[in-house]
Amino acid sequence: MNGEIFAQLEQKIQNAVDSIEMLKMENEELKAENSRFRQEREEWEQRLGGLLDKLQSLDEAGSGSDV
C-alpha cells in the first residue's frame, strides 16, 4: 500500500514538474512576443508622429498664407 501511495505521489510530482516546465517555455515565448509587439508599437508611434508632424506643418503653412 505504501509503495502504491509513493508511486502516486511520485507521478503527481512529475506531472507538476512537467507542467512547470511547459509554463516556463510558454512564458519565454510570450515574453519574446511581447517584446516584438512593443517594438512594433514603437515603430507605428514613430510613423504616426511623422505623419502628424507633416499634417501640422501643412496646416501651419496653409493658415500662414491667409494672414
Residue frames as a rotation matrix with the C-alpha (Angstrom) as fourth column:
MET 1
0.567 0.824 0.000 0.00
0.824 -0.567 0.000 0.00
0.000 0.000 -1.000 0.00
ASN 2
0.475 -0.451 -0.756 2.76
0.147 -0.806 0.573 2.47
-0.868 -0.383 -0.316 0.90
GLY 3
-0.617 -0.719 0.322 4.52
0.395 0.071 0.916 1.71
-0.681 0.692 0.240 -2.38
GLU 4
-0.134 0.677 0.724 1.33
0.981 -0.014 0.195 2.48
0.142 0.736 -0.662 -4.28
ILE 5
0.811 0.412 -0.415 0.85
0.512 -0.843 0.163 5.80
-0.283 -0.345 -0.895 -2.48
PHE 6
0.040 -0.897 -0.440 4.51
0.110 -0.434 0.894 6.65
-0.993 -0.084 0.081 -3.05
ALA 7
-0.633 -0.229 0.739 4.14
0.707 0.218 0.673 5.88
-0.315 0.949 0.024 -6.78
GLN 8
0.372 0.846 0.382 1.05
0.911 -0.412 0.024 8.10
0.178 0.339 -0.924 -6.99
LEU 9
0.725 -0.181 -0.664 2.87
0.229 -0.846 0.481 10.91
-0.649 -0.501 -0.572 -5.21
GLU 10
-0.364 -0.929 0.065 5.86
0.289 -0.046 0.956 10.48
-0.885 0.367 0.285 -7.49
GLN 11
-0.369 0.308 0.877 3.60
0.929 0.094 0.357 10.66
0.028 0.947 -0.321 -10.55
LYS 12
0.729 0.680 -0.077 1.86
0.685 -0.725 0.070 13.78
-0.008 -0.103 -0.995 -9.28
ILE 13
0.375 -0.691 -0.618 5.20
0.089 -0.637 0.766 15.45
-0.923 -0.342 -0.177 -8.61
GLN 14
-0.605 -0.614 0.507 6.42
0.528 0.168 0.833 14.52
-0.596 0.771 0.223 -12.09
ASN 15
0.088 0.737 0.671 3.23
0.977 -0.196 0.088 15.92
0.196 0.647 -0.737 -13.61
ALA 16
0.835 0.197 -0.514 3.72
0.382 -0.880 0.283 19.14
-0.397 -0.432 -0.810 -11.65
VAL 17
-0.104 -0.959 -0.264 7.35
0.139 -0.276 0.951 19.42
-0.985 0.063 0.162 -12.80
ASP 18
-0.549 -0.035 0.835 6.30
0.811 0.216 0.543 18.83
-0.199 0.976 -0.091 -16.40
SER 19
0.518 0.823 0.234 3.58
0.845 -0.535 0.010 21.47
0.134 0.192 -0.972 -16.11
ILE 20
0.619 -0.370 -0.693 6.03
0.177 -0.794 0.581 23.96
-0.765 -0.482 -0.426 -14.62
GLU 21
-0.486 -0.852 0.193 8.49
0.347 0.015 0.938 23.34
-0.802 0.523 0.289 -17.46
MET 22
-0.252 0.493 0.833 5.77
0.959 0.010 0.284 23.83
0.131 0.870 -0.475 -20.07
LEU 23
0.785 0.577 -0.224 4.64
0.612 -0.778 0.144 27.04
-0.092 -0.250 -0.964 -18.36
LYS 24
0.179 -0.815 -0.551 8.23
0.160 -0.528 0.834 28.32
-0.971 -0.237 0.036 -18.29
MET 25
-0.674 -0.414 0.611 8.58
0.623 0.126 0.772 27.68
-0.397 0.901 0.173 -22.02
GLU 26
0.177 0.832 0.526 5.25
0.943 -0.296 0.151 29.36
0.281 0.470 -0.837 -22.71
ASN 27
0.727 0.044 -0.686 6.28
0.423 -0.815 0.396 32.31
-0.541 -0.578 -0.611 -20.56
GLU 28
-0.332 -0.921 -0.203 9.51
0.254 -0.294 0.921 32.73
-0.909 0.255 0.331 -22.54
GLU 29
-0.545 0.217 0.810 7.56
0.836 0.080 0.542 32.62
0.053 0.973 -0.225 -25.81
LEU 30
0.556 0.831 0.032 5.12
0.818 -0.554 0.158 35.23
0.149 -0.062 -0.987 -24.50
LYS 31
0.381 -0.515 -0.768 7.98
0.300 -0.717 0.630 37.46
-0.875 -0.470 -0.119 -23.36
ALA 32
-0.698 -0.660 0.277 9.50
0.438 -0.087 0.895 37.31
-0.566 0.746 0.350 -26.84
GLU 33
-0.216 0.717 0.663 6.14
0.920 -0.078 0.384 38.03
0.327 0.692 -0.643 -28.45
ASN 34
0.700 0.459 -0.547 5.53
0.658 -0.711 0.246 40.91
-0.276 -0.533 -0.800 -26.07
SER 35
-0.110 -0.839 -0.533 8.92
0.260 -0.542 0.799 42.36
-0.959 -0.051 0.278 -26.91
ARG 36
-0.750 -0.121 0.650 8.15
0.650 0.043 0.758 42.08
-0.119 0.992 0.046 -30.62
PHE 37
0.244 0.933 0.264 4.79
0.921 -0.308 0.240 43.80
0.305 0.184 -0.934 -30.11
ARG 38
0.538 -0.114 -0.835 6.40
0.467 -0.784 0.408 46.61
-0.701 -0.610 -0.369 -28.14
GLN 39
-0.578 -0.813 -0.067 8.95
0.315 -0.298 0.901 47.15
-0.752 0.500 0.429 -30.89
GLU 40
-0.532 0.464 0.708 6.19
0.816 0.057 0.576 47.16
0.227 0.884 -0.409 -33.49
ARG 41
0.558 0.775 -0.297 4.14
0.829 -0.536 0.157 49.63
-0.038 -0.334 -0.942 -31.46
GLU 42
0.137 -0.595 -0.792 7.12
0.310 -0.734 0.605 51.97
-0.941 -0.328 0.084 -31.12
GLU 43
-0.818 -0.438 0.372 7.66
0.455 -0.097 0.885 51.85
-0.352 0.893 0.279 -34.88
TRP 44
-0.102 0.873 0.478 3.99
0.915 -0.106 0.389 52.66
0.390 0.477 -0.788 -35.51
GLU 45
0.597 0.293 -0.746 4.12
0.659 -0.709 0.249 55.51
-0.456 -0.641 -0.617 -33.00
GLN 46
-0.363 -0.814 -0.454 7.15
0.259 -0.556 0.790 56.98
-0.895 0.169 0.412 -34.77
ARG 47
-0.781 0.120 0.612 5.50
0.619 0.024 0.785 56.69
0.080 0.992 -0.093 -38.17
LEU 48
0.279 0.960 0.021 2.27
0.924 -0.274 0.265 58.22
0.260 -0.055 -0.964 -36.86
GLY 49
0.348 -0.241 -0.906 4.21
0.511 -0.761 0.399 61.03
-0.786 -0.602 -0.142 -35.21
GLY 50
-0.746 -0.665 0.027 5.93
0.336 -0.340 0.878 61.77
-0.575 0.665 0.477 -38.51
LEU 51
-0.468 0.660 0.588 2.61
0.780 -0.004 0.626 61.89
0.415 0.752 -0.512 -40.32
LEU 52
0.533 0.676 -0.509 1.10
0.840 -0.494 0.223 64.16
-0.101 -0.547 -0.831 -37.68
ASP 53
-0.122 -0.673 -0.730 4.10
0.379 -0.711 0.592 66.49
-0.917 -0.204 0.342 -37.96
LYS 54
-0.878 -0.189 0.439 3.64
0.468 -0.160 0.869 66.65
-0.094 0.969 0.229 -41.74
LEU 55
-0.003 0.965 0.263 -0.06
0.884 -0.120 0.451 67.40
0.467 0.234 -0.853 -41.36
GLN 56
0.496 0.153 -0.855 0.64
0.700 -0.654 0.289 70.06
-0.514 -0.741 -0.432 -38.75
SER 57
-0.532 -0.748 -0.396 3.24
0.311 -0.608 0.731 71.72
-0.787 0.266 0.556 -40.96
LEU 58
-0.701 0.373 0.608 0.76
0.638 -0.054 0.768 71.72
0.319 0.926 -0.199 -43.86
ASP 59
0.366 0.895 -0.257 -1.88
0.908 -0.282 0.311 73.24
0.206 -0.347 -0.915 -41.62
GLU 60
0.216 -0.387 -0.896 0.52
0.517 -0.734 0.441 75.92
-0.828 -0.559 0.041 -40.39
ALA 61
-0.826 -0.550 0.122 1.66
0.364 -0.356 0.860 76.70
-0.430 0.755 0.495 -43.93
GLY 62
-0.391 0.776 0.495 -1.96
0.775 -0.012 0.632 76.95
0.497 0.631 -0.596 -45.11
SER 63
0.598 0.656 -0.462 -3.07
0.802 -0.490 0.342 79.19
-0.002 -0.575 -0.818 -42.27
GLY 64
-0.121 -0.746 -0.655 0.05
0.569 -0.593 0.569 81.35
-0.813 -0.304 0.496 -42.54
SER 65
-0.847 -0.205 0.490 -0.73
0.530 -0.368 0.764 82.38
0.023 0.907 0.421 -46.06
ASP 66
0.085 0.975 0.207 -4.24
0.847 -0.181 0.501 83.51
0.525 0.133 -0.840 -45.07
VAL 67
0.396 0.071 -0.916 -2.96
0.808 -0.500 0.311 86.03
-0.436 -0.863 -0.256 -42.54
